[in-house]
């Protein structure tokens, strides 16, 4: 039995998002960690910190390693991080002196995280653009249709469908611009070593950082960001703002679908086991639910900004619990918004 609605046997029918789940899958996360370790071995070999031949052998062995995830889980219970057991497995396959030396667990885990965020960002951006296309199509079809404007949920003055749809559409371009900035904030390699000072790399630190970053397609940094988590928290805030905007769409559509108002007609609405005459706006309601979920979760990510001294176990592990759930909620919110908008058959006050 799963305790998460995102992969529960039947709750996932409502909440699940297979594409975002694939981005966050443990196998994918492990692939990112192995990519870091291989890049690390090669960079340290190029810098002369490792024997060059051993470094290449270690990198090749790392890239083709079959990792025992059960052993990683056992190590996680003991060490609080997966990397000690991972390194032990890799050293059984490759020259040990050219594996991980000079790096630390946080370098691997955080760099793997931002590689996952990069993939998630591609998915989110694509869906935002697709949603904008479908909303523009709604505007083109129904934009001039009369619609009663409502303030504080009371009838106000007559507007058009375009007026309301623009309030749904325009935030999307803002979110796409924000995503570009958030990507720049987070897509940075994490390299700090034991206490964040890169001391083990001596005068080769800049070269190693640059090489690892180039290999992984990330930006280098002058200093590790391991205790400066505002970038990660800012990305989480962005996720909540996206789902909030989609929640606004869902809330409007749910209200427009009310019997007696009926300013929208939607195909594929949900049925009731007790009241067969009902057509429940399930997709619209889900957008509101997911928006409220992310708005709640983002506060935990802001708590996780508080990393004590040079590394925090408590704040760091809180991120692991919360951020994947927010990504799942955002992915699902975008996919259901696209579906909902495509299912609108009529928009505007009944004739």
Helices and strands as residue ranges (DSSP letters): H 12-15, H 18-24, H 26-46, H 52-63, H 69-79, H 83-91, G 96-98, H 105-142, E 146-151, E 154-160, H 161-186, G 199-204, H 205-216, H 230-256, E 264-266, H 282-303, H 314-342, E 344-347
